[in-house]
Amino acid sequence: MKLLTTLGSLLVGALIMLGIGGTAYHLFRENGLLSQALGALWNAQYEAPAMVVILIIAAFFVFKALRGVQVGNRNESRIPDFILFAFIATGIFFLGRLLTSGHI
């Protein structure tokens, strides 16, 4: 029983690491999601400056709301659990993609 618990913990840990690594790879690679988003934001400042201002203000309020949440108090905050399960889900996605297509 203890061996199965250990193997399950290792599997969950590996899925979390695969989720974090795959997300970081797709965000920061050349022509990745982050560079495309920043490029679109840079182009939008000339085409629709009001939209850029609204997005920056919305991002500020989202950051402020997330910063104000007490992460350590499990009775009030579900955000750490959500982030953990999101990385497990993305790890499962990247593992499936690795097995079917051979790349992340």
N, CA, C and O atoms as a MOPAC input file, in Angstrom:
PM7 MOZYME 1SCF
protein

 N      0.81700 1    -1.19700 1     0.00000 1
 C      0.00000 1     0.00000 1     0.00000 1
 C      0.85400 1     1.25200 1     0.00000 1
 O      0.55600 1     2.21900 1    -0.70100 1
 N      1.92800 1     1.23100 1     0.79500 1
 C      2.79600 1     2.39700 1     0.87300 1
 C      3.49400 1     2.65000 1    -0.46200 1
 O      3.72700 1     3.79900 1    -0.83600 1
 N      3.82800 1     1.56800 1    -1.18300 1
 C      4.46600 1     1.69600 1    -2.48500 1
 C      3.52600 1     2.35600 1    -3.48800 1
 O      3.94800 1     3.20400 1    -4.27400 1
 N      2.25100 1     1.96800 1    -3.45900 1
 C      1.27400 1     2.57300 1    -4.37100 1
 C      1.05700 1     4.04800 1    -4.06700 1
 O      0.89100 1     4.85400 1    -4.98300 1
 N      1.05600 1     4.40200 1    -2.80400 1
 C      0.91700 1     5.80600 1    -2.42100 1
 C      2.11300 1     6.61700 1    -2.92400 1
 O      1.95400 1     7.72700 1    -3.43200 1
 N      3.30100 1     6.05200 1    -2.77600 1
 C      4.50700 1     6.72800 1    -3.24500 1
 C      4.49900 1     6.87400 1    -4.76200 1
 O      4.82100 1     7.94100 1    -5.28500 1
 N      4.13200 1     5.80800 1    -5.47100 1
 C      4.07100 1     5.87400 1    -6.93200 1
 C      3.01400 1     6.86600 1    -7.41400 1
 O      3.22700 1     7.57500 1    -8.39700 1
 N      1.88800 1     6.91300 1    -6.73100 1
 C      0.85400 1     7.88400 1    -7.08100 1
 C      1.32000 1     9.30800 1    -6.87000 1
 O      1.04700 1    10.18900 1    -7.68500 1
 N      2.02800 1     9.53100 1    -5.76900 1
 C      2.57300 1    10.86800 1    -5.50400 1
 C      3.60600 1    11.26100 1    -6.55000 1
 O      3.64400 1    12.41000 1    -6.98900 1
 N      4.43800 1    10.31300 1    -6.94700 1
 C      5.43100 1    10.59500 1    -7.98600 1
 C      4.76000 1    10.88900 1    -9.32300 1
 O      5.21400 1    11.76200 1   -10.06200 1
 N      3.69600 1    10.17700 1    -9.63900 1
 C      2.96500 1    10.40900 1   -10.88300 1
 C      2.32800 1    11.79100 1   -10.89200 1
 O      2.41700 1    12.51100 1   -11.88700 1
 N      1.69800 1    12.16000 1    -9.80900 1
 C      1.08600 1    13.49700 1    -9.71300 1
 C      2.15600 1    14.57200 1    -9.78800 1
 O      1.96500 1    15.58300 1   -10.46300 1
 N      3.27400 1    14.37400 1    -9.11300 1
 C      4.38000 1    15.33200 1    -9.17600 1
 C      4.94200 1    15.46100 1   -10.58300 1
 O      5.25900 1    16.56200 1   -11.03500 1
 N      5.06400 1    14.33000 1   -11.27500 1
 C      5.56300 1    14.36700 1   -12.65000 1
 C      4.57900 1    15.08800 1   -13.57100 1
 O      4.99700 1    15.83500 1   -14.45400 1
 N      3.27900 1    14.87200 1   -13.37400 1
 C      2.28300 1    15.57300 1   -14.19000 1
 C      2.31300 1    17.07600 1   -13.93700 1
 O      2.16200 1    17.86600 1   -14.86900 1
 N      2.50600 1    17.47300 1   -12.68000 1
 C      2.60800 1    18.90100 1   -12.36200 1
 C      3.84000 1    19.49700 1   -13.03300 1
 O      3.76400 1    20.57500 1   -13.62300 1
 N      4.97000 1    18.80600 1   -12.94800 1
 C      6.18800 1    19.31600 1   -13.57600 1
 C      6.05700 1    19.37300 1   -15.09700 1
 O      6.54100 1    20.31600 1   -15.72300 1
 N      5.41400 1    18.38100 1   -15.69100 1
 C      5.18400 1    18.39400 1   -17.13900 1
 C      4.25900 1    19.53600 1   -17.52100 1
 O      4.45800 1    20.17900 1   -18.55100 1
 N      3.24600 1    19.79400 1   -16.69700 1
 C      2.34300 1    20.90500 1   -16.96200 1
 C      3.04500 1    22.24700 1   -16.87100 1
 O      2.84100 1    23.11000 1   -17.72400 1
 N      3.87300 1    22.43600 1   -15.84500 1
 C      4.61700 1    23.68900 1   -15.68800 1
 C      5.63900 1    23.83600 1   -16.81300 1
 O      5.76100 1    24.90700 1   -17.40800 1
 N      6.36500 1    22.77100 1   -17.10100 1
 C      7.38700 1    22.83000 1   -18.15000 1
 C      6.79500 1    23.06200 1   -19.53100 1
 O      7.32200 1    23.86100 1   -20.30500 1
 N      5.70400 1    22.37300 1   -19.84900 1
 C      5.06700 1    22.56800 1   -21.15000 1
 C      4.48000 1    23.95800 1   -21.30100 1
 O      4.56900 1    24.56600 1   -22.36700 1
 N      3.88400 1    24.45600 1   -20.23600 1
 C      3.33600 1    25.81400 1   -20.27800 1
 C      4.44800 1    26.83600 1   -20.45800 1
 O      4.32400 1    27.75500 1   -21.26600 1
 N      5.52800 1    26.68200 1   -19.71300 1
 C      6.66600 1    27.60900 1   -19.84200 1
 C      7.26400 1    27.53400 1   -21.24100 1
 O      7.62900 1    28.56000 1   -21.81400 1
 N      7.36700 1    26.32800 1   -21.79600 1
 C      7.92200 1    26.17300 1   -23.14700 1
 C      7.06300 1    26.91700 1   -24.17000 1
 O      7.58600 1    27.65800 1   -25.00300 1
 N      5.76600 1    26.72100 1   -24.10500 1
 C      4.88600 1    27.36200 1   -25.08100 1
 C      4.76500 1    28.87400 1   -24.85700 1
 O      4.47200 1    29.61000 1   -25.79900 1
 N      4.98000 1    29.34000 1   -23.64700 1
 C      4.93400 1    30.78100 1   -23.39000 1
 C      6.19100 1    31.49600 1   -23.86100 1
 O      6.10200 1    32.56000 1   -24.47600 1
 N      7.36300 1    30.92600 1   -23.58100 1
 C      8.61000 1    31.65900 1   -23.74600 1
 C      9.43800 1    31.26900 1   -24.96100 1
 O     10.49500 1    31.86200 1   -25.17900 1
 N      9.01100 1    30.30900 1   -25.75500 1
 C      9.80000 1    29.95100 1   -26.93300 1
 C      9.72500 1    31.06700 1   -27.97600 1
 O      8.92400 1    31.99500 1   -27.85400 1
 N     10.56400 1    30.96200 1   -28.99100 1
 C     10.53300 1    31.96400 1   -30.05600 1
 C      9.19200 1    31.87400 1   -30.77900 1
 O      8.76500 1    30.78400 1   -31.15900 1
 N      8.54000 1    32.98900 1   -30.96800 1
 C      7.17700 1    33.07200 1   -31.51700 1
 C      6.18200 1    32.31400 1   -30.65500 1
 O      5.22000 1    31.73900 1   -31.16500 1
 N      6.41300 1    32.31400 1   -29.35000 1
 C      5.52300 1    31.64300 1   -28.40800 1
 C      4.30100 1    32.49000 1   -28.09900 1
 O      4.10800 1    33.56000 1   -28.67600 1
 N      3.48800 1    32.00300 1   -27.19200 1
 C      2.23100 1    32.67000 1   -26.86400 1
 C      2.45100 1    34.05300 1   -26.25200 1
 O      1.70200 1    34.98400 1   -26.54600 1
 N      3.46700 1    34.19200 1   -25.40700 1
 C      3.71700 1    35.47800 1   -24.76500 1
 C      4.17600 1    36.52700 1   -25.77700 1
 O      3.71800 1    37.66900 1   -25.74300 1
 N      5.07700 1    36.14000 1   -26.67300 1
 C      5.54200 1    37.11200 1   -27.66100 1
 C      4.42600 1    37.47900 1   -28.63400 1
 O      4.35500 1    38.62400 1   -29.08000 1
 N      3.55800 1    36.53700 1   -28.96900 1
 C      2.42400 1    36.84900 1   -29.83800 1
 C      1.44000 1    37.78100 1   -29.15000 1
 O      0.91800 1    38.70900 1   -29.76700 1
 N      1.18500 1    37.52800 1   -27.85400 1
 C      0.24600 1    38.38400 1   -27.11300 1
 C      0.79800 1    39.79900 1   -26.96600 1
 O      0.07100 1    40.77600 1   -27.14800 1
 N      2.08600 1    39.90800 1   -26.63600 1
 C      2.67600 1    41.23400 1   -26.50400 1
 C      2.73800 1    41.95100 1   -27.84800 1
 O      2.57000 1    43.16900 1   -27.91200 1
 N      2.97900 1    41.19600 1   -28.92300 1
 C      2.97100 1    41.79600 1   -30.25800 1
 C      1.58400 1    42.29400 1   -30.63500 1
 O      1.43900 1    43.36400 1   -31.22600 1
 N      0.55900 1    41.50600 1   -30.28800 1
 C     -0.81500 1    41.93000 1   -30.57100 1
 C     -1.18300 1    43.15200 1   -29.73900 1
 O     -1.86600 1    44.05100 1   -30.22900 1
 N     -0.74000 1    43.19300 1   -28.48800 1
 C     -1.00600 1    44.35500 1   -27.64300 1
 C     -0.28200 1    45.58700 1   -28.18000 1
 O     -0.82100 1    46.69300 1   -28.15000 1
 N      0.94600 1    45.39000 1   -28.67300 1
 C      1.70800 1    46.50800 1   -29.23100 1
 C      1.01100 1    47.05200 1   -30.48300 1
 O      0.92700 1    48.26600 1   -30.66600 1
 N      0.51400 1    46.16300 1   -31.33900 1
 C     -0.20300 1    46.61100 1   -32.53800 1
 C     -1.54600 1    47.23700 1   -32.18100 1
 O     -1.99100 1    48.17000 1   -32.85000 1
 N     -2.18500 1    46.74000 1   -31.15000 1
 C     -3.50900 1    47.25000 1   -30.77500 1
 C     -3.43100 1    48.65400 1   -30.20100 1
 O     -4.40900 1    49.40000 1   -30.26200 1
 N     -2.28600 1    49.02600 1   -29.64500 1
 C     -2.19900 1    50.36900 1   -29.07500 1
 C     -2.32100 1    51.43300 1   -30.15200 1
 O     -2.69400 1    52.56900 1   -29.85800 1
 N     -2.01600 1    51.08400 1   -31.38900 1
 C     -2.16700 1    52.03600 1   -32.48300 1
 C     -3.54600 1    51.94700 1   -33.12300 1
 O     -4.07500 1    52.94800 1   -33.60700 1
 N     -4.13200 1    50.74300 1   -33.12700 1
 C     -5.41700 1    50.54300 1   -33.78000 1
 C     -6.59200 1    50.85900 1   -32.85900 1
 O     -7.58900 1    51.43400 1   -33.29700 1
 N     -6.47900 1    50.48400 1   -31.58600 1
 C     -7.57300 1    50.68800 1   -30.63200 1
 C     -6.99200 1    51.04800 1   -29.26600 1
 O     -6.93200 1    50.20000 1   -28.37500 1
 N     -6.56600 1    52.29100 1   -29.09700 1
 C     -5.91400 1    52.64900 1   -27.82700 1
 C     -6.83100 1    52.54800 1   -26.62200 1
 O     -6.35600 1    52.27500 1   -25.51900 1
 N     -8.12200 1    52.75800 1   -26.79300 1
 C     -9.04300 1    52.64900 1   -25.65500 1
 C     -9.10500 1    51.21800 1   -25.13900 1
 O     -9.20600 1    50.99300 1   -23.93300 1
 N     -9.04400 1    50.24300 1   -26.05700 1
 C     -9.08600 1    48.84200 1   -25.65400 1
 C     -7.85200 1    48.48300 1   -24.82800 1
 O     -7.95400 1    47.74600 1   -23.84700 1
 N     -6.69800 1    48.99700 1   -25.21600 1
 C     -5.46300 1    48.71700 1   -24.47800 1
 C     -5.54300 1    49.29200 1   -23.06700 1
 O     -5.13800 1    48.63800 1   -22.10700 1
 N     -6.05300 1    50.49300 1   -22.94000 1
 C     -6.19400 1    51.11500 1   -21.61900 1
 C     -7.14300 1    50.29400 1   -20.74800 1
 O     -6.86200 1    50.06500 1   -19.57200 1
 N     -8.25400 1    49.85400 1   -21.31300 1
 C     -9.21900 1    49.03800 1   -20.56600 1
 C     -8.59100 1    47.71300 1   -20.14500 1
 O     -8.80100 1    47.26700 1   -19.01700 1
 N     -7.82000 1    47.07100 1   -21.03400 1
 C     -7.16300 1    45.80600 1   -20.68900 1
 C     -6.13200 1    45.99200 1   -19.57400 1
 O     -6.01900 1    45.14500 1   -18.68800 1
 N     -5.39600 1    47.07400 1   -19.61300 1
 C     -4.39400 1    47.32400 1   -18.57000 1
 C     -5.07400 1    47.57700 1   -17.22200 1
 O     -4.61500 1    47.07900 1   -16.19400 1
 N     -6.15100 1    48.33800 1   -17.22300 1
 C     -6.89400 1    48.58800 1   -15.98100 1
 C     -7.50100 1    47.28600 1   -15.44800 1
 O     -7.45700 1    47.02800 1   -14.24500 1
 N     -8.06700 1    46.46300 1   -16.34300 1
 C     -8.63900 1    45.17900 1   -15.91700 1
 C     -7.54800 1    44.26800 1   -15.35000 1
 O     -7.76900 1    43.59700 1   -14.34100 1
 N     -6.38300 1    44.23600 1   -15.98200 1
 C     -5.27800 1    43.41300 1   -15.48300 1
 C     -4.83100 1    43.88400 1   -14.10200 1
 O     -4.49000 1    43.07100 1   -13.24300 1
 N     -4.83400 1    45.18800 1   -13.89400 1
 C     -4.47000 1    45.72700 1   -12.58500 1
 C     -5.44200 1    45.24800 1   -11.51300 1
 O     -5.01500 1    44.83000 1   -10.43700 1
 N     -6.75300 1    45.30200 1   -11.79400 1
 C     -7.74300 1    44.87600 1   -10.80700 1
 C     -7.69400 1    43.37100 1   -10.56000 1
 O     -7.89200 1    42.92600 1    -9.43000 1
 N     -7.43400 1    42.58000 1   -11.60400 1
 C     -7.30100 1    41.13300 1   -11.41800 1
 C     -6.08000 1    40.83500 1   -10.54900 1
 O     -6.15100 1    40.00900 1    -9.63900 1
 N     -4.96200 1    41.50600 1   -10.82800 1
 C     -3.75500 1    41.30500 1   -10.02200 1
 C     -3.99800 1    41.69800 1    -8.57200 1
 O     -3.56900 1    40.99800 1    -7.65500 1
 N     -4.68200 1    42.81100 1    -8.36500 1
 C     -4.96600 1    43.27200 1    -7.00100 1
 C     -5.87600 1    42.28400 1    -6.26100 1
 O     -5.68000 1    42.02500 1    -5.07400 1
 N     -6.87000 1    41.73600 1    -6.96500 1
 C     -7.78000 1    40.77200 1    -6.33700 1
 C     -7.05500 1    39.48400 1    -5.98500 1
 O     -7.27400 1    38.92400 1    -4.91100 1
 N     -6.19700 1    39.00700 1    -6.87600 1
 C     -5.45600 1    37.78000 1    -6.60000 1
 C     -4.41600 1    37.98700 1    -5.51200 1
 O     -4.14700 1    37.07700 1    -4.72800 1
 N     -3.83800 1    39.16000 1    -5.45700 1
 C     -2.83600 1    39.45600 1    -4.43400 1
 C     -3.47800 1    39.55500 1    -3.05300 1
 O     -2.84500 1    39.22500 1    -2.05100 1
 N     -4.71900 1    40.00300 1    -2.99600 1
 C     -5.40100 1    40.16900 1    -1.72500 1
 C     -5.90100 1    38.87600 1    -1.10800 1
 O     -6.25500 1    38.84800 1     0.07100 1
 N     -5.93600 1    37.80200 1    -1.89200 1
 C     -6.42400 1    36.52000 1    -1.38400 1
 C     -5.37700 1    35.91600 1    -0.46600 1
 O     -4.18700 1    35.90600 1    -0.78400 1
 N     -5.82600 1    35.41400 1     0.66900 1
 C     -4.90400 1    34.75900 1     1.58400 1
 C     -4.71500 1    33.33200 1     1.12100 1
 O     -5.62600 1    32.51000 1     1.21700 1
 N     -3.52500 1    33.04100 1     0.61700 1
 C     -3.25000 1    31.73100 1     0.05000 1
 C     -3.18600 1    30.65700 1     1.13300 1
 O     -3.60500 1    29.52500 1     0.89400 1
 N     -2.67800 1    30.98100 1     2.29900 1
 C     -2.48200 1    29.98900 1     3.34200 1
 C     -3.75700 1    29.52900 1     4.02600 1
 O     -3.77600 1    28.43900 1     4.59900 1
 N     -4.80500 1    30.30500 1     3.98800 1
 C     -6.04500 1    29.95300 1     4.67500 1
 C     -6.93100 1    29.14000 1     3.73900 1
 O     -7.58800 1    29.70000 1     2.86200 1
 N     -6.95100 1    27.84400 1     3.91800 1
 C     -7.65800 1    26.95700 1     2.99900 1
 C     -9.17500 1    27.10200 1     3.10000 1
 O     -9.88500 1    26.70700 1     2.17400 1
 N     -9.68600 1    27.65000 1     4.18400 1
 C    -11.13200 1    27.80800 1     4.31300 1
 C    -11.68000 1    28.89000 1     3.39400 1
 O    -12.83700 1    28.82200 1     2.98100 1
 N    -10.87100 1    29.87700 1     3.07300 1
 C    -11.34400 1    30.99700 1     2.28000 1
 C    -10.86800 1    30.96500 1     0.84100 1
 O    -11.52400 1    31.54800 1    -0.02300 1
 N     -9.75800 1    30.31000 1     0.54600 1
 C     -9.16800 1    30.39100 1    -0.78100 1
 C     -9.10500 1    29.02400 1    -1.44600 1
 O     -8.60600 1    28.05700 1    -0.87100 1
 N     -9.61200 1    28.96300 1    -2.64800 1
 C     -9.50300 1    27.75600 1    -3.47500 1
 C     -8.55300 1    27.98100 1    -4.64500 1
 O     -8.38000 1    27.08900 1    -5.47500 1
 N     -7.93900 1    29.14700 1    -4.72500 1
 C     -7.06700 1    29.46900 1    -5.84500 1
 C     -5.85100 1    28.54200 1    -5.91400 1
 O     -5.53600 1    28.07600 1    -7.00900 1
 N     -5.14500 1    28.24500 1    -4.81300 1
 C     -4.00300 1    27.32600 1    -4.92400 1
 C     -4.41400 1    25.93400 1    -5.40600 1
 O     -3.69500 1    25.31700 1    -6.19200 1
 N     -5.56300 1    25.43600 1    -4.94300 1
 C     -6.04900 1    24.14200 1    -5.42000 1
 C     -6.35400 1    24.19600 1    -6.91000 1
 O     -6.02700 1    23.26500 1    -7.64600 1
 N     -6.97600 1    25.27800 1    -7.35500 1
 C     -7.30300 1    25.43100 1    -8.76600 1
 C     -6.03400 1    25.45900 1    -9.61800 1
 O     -5.97800 1    24.82400 1   -10.67100 1
 N     -5.02800 1    26.18600 1    -9.16800 1
 C     -3.77500 1    26.26700 1    -9.92400 1
 C     -3.10200 1    24.90400 1    -9.98800 1
 O     -2.59200 1    24.51700 1   -11.04000 1
 N     -3.09100 1    24.17600 1    -8.89000 1
 C     -2.49800 1    22.84700 1    -8.84700 1
 C     -3.21700 1    21.90200 1    -9.80300 1
 O     -2.56800 1    21.19700 1   -10.57400 1
 N     -4.54800 1    21.87800 1    -9.76300 1
 C     -5.31200 1    21.00400 1   -10.65700 1
 C     -5.18900 1    21.43700 1   -12.10900 1
 O     -5.23300 1    20.59800 1   -13.00800 1
 N     -5.03600 1    22.74200 1   -12.35300 1
 C     -4.83700 1    23.21900 1   -13.72500 1
 C     -3.50700 1    22.71400 1   -14.27300 1
 O     -3.43600 1    22.31800 1   -15.43700 1
 N     -2.45400 1    22.71900 1   -13.46200 1
 C     -1.17000 1    22.19600 1   -13.92700 1
 C     -1.21000 1    20.67900 1   -14.09500 1
 O     -0.54700 1    20.14900 1   -14.98700 1
 N     -1.96500 1    19.97100 1   -13.26700 1
 C     -2.12300 1    18.53000 1   -13.46300 1
 C     -2.85100 1    18.26200 1   -14.77400 1
 O     -2.46700 1    17.36400 1   -15.52300 1
 N     -3.89700 1    19.03200 1   -15.05800 1
 C     -4.64900 1    18.85800 1   -16.29900 1
 C     -3.78900 1    19.17500 1   -17.51900 1
 O     -3.84000 1    18.45500 1   -18.51500 1
 N     -3.00100 1    20.24800 1   -17.44800 1
 C     -2.13500 1    20.55100 1   -18.58100 1
 C     -1.02500 1    19.51000 1   -18.72000 1
 O     -0.58000 1    19.22100 1   -19.83100 1
 N     -0.58300 1    18.95300 1   -17.60500 1
 C      0.39200 1    17.86100 1   -17.67200 1
 C     -0.18100 1    16.64100 1   -18.36600 1
 O      0.50700 1    15.99900 1   -19.16100 1
 N     -1.44100 1    16.31100 1   -18.07400 1
 C     -2.10600 1    15.19800 1   -18.75700 1
 C     -2.24100 1    15.50200 1   -20.24300 1
 O     -2.02300 1    14.62700 1   -21.08100 1
 N     -2.60300 1    16.74700 1   -20.57100 1
 C     -2.71900 1    17.14600 1   -21.97500 1
 C     -1.38600 1    17.00500 1   -22.69800 1
 O     -1.33200 1    16.42800 1   -23.78400 1
 N     -0.29900 1    17.53000 1   -22.10400 1
 C      0.99900 1    17.45700 1   -22.75100 1
 C      1.51100 1    16.02300 1   -22.83200 1
 O      2.18400 1    15.66800 1   -23.79900 1
 N      1.20700 1    15.19400 1   -21.83800 1
 C      1.59500 1    13.78500 1   -21.89500 1
 C      0.86300 1    13.08100 1   -23.03200 1
 O      1.47200 1    12.31800 1   -23.78200 1
 N     -0.43300 1    13.32900 1   -23.16700 1
 C     -1.19100 1    12.74200 1   -24.27800 1
 C     -0.66600 1    13.21000 1   -25.62000 1
 O     -0.56900 1    12.42900 1   -26.56600 1
 N     -0.33100 1    14.48000 1   -25.69900 1
 C      0.20500 1    15.02500 1   -26.94500 1
 C      1.57600 1    14.43500 1   -27.25200 1
 O      1.89600 1    14.16900 1   -28.41100 1
 N      2.38700 1    14.22900 1   -26.21400 1
 C      3.70300 1    13.62800 1   -26.39200 1
 C      3.58700 1    12.18500 1   -26.87600 1
 O      4.35600 1    11.74800 1   -27.73300 1
 N      2.63200 1    11.45400 1   -26.33000 1
 C      2.44900 1    10.06100 1   -26.72900 1
 C      1.86300 1     9.91000 1   -28.12800 1
 O      2.19900 1     8.96400 1   -28.84100 1
 N      0.98700 1    10.83600 1   -28.52700 1
 C      0.33800 1    10.69800 1   -29.82900 1
 C      1.12400 1    11.33000 1   -30.96400 1
 O      1.15200 1    10.78600 1   -32.06800 1
 N      1.77000 1    12.47800 1   -30.71600 1
 C      2.45700 1    13.16100 1   -31.82800 1
 C      3.96600 1    13.17000 1   -31.68600 1
 O      4.66500 1    13.46700 1   -32.65500 1
 N      4.48800 1    12.85700 1   -30.52200 1
 C      5.92900 1    12.80300 1   -30.33200 1
 C      6.57100 1    14.11100 1   -29.90100 1
 O      7.79000 1    14.17400 1   -29.74400 1
 N      5.77600 1    15.15600 1   -29.70700 1
 C      6.30700 1    16.43700 1   -29.22200 1
 C      5.28800 1    17.11200 1   -28.32700 1
 O      4.09400 1    16.81500 1   -28.37400 1
 N      5.78900 1    18.03100 1   -27.50700 1
 C      4.91400 1    18.76000 1   -26.58700 1
 C      4.27900 1    19.86200 1   -27.35700 1
 O      3.49000 1    20.62800 1   -26.80300 1

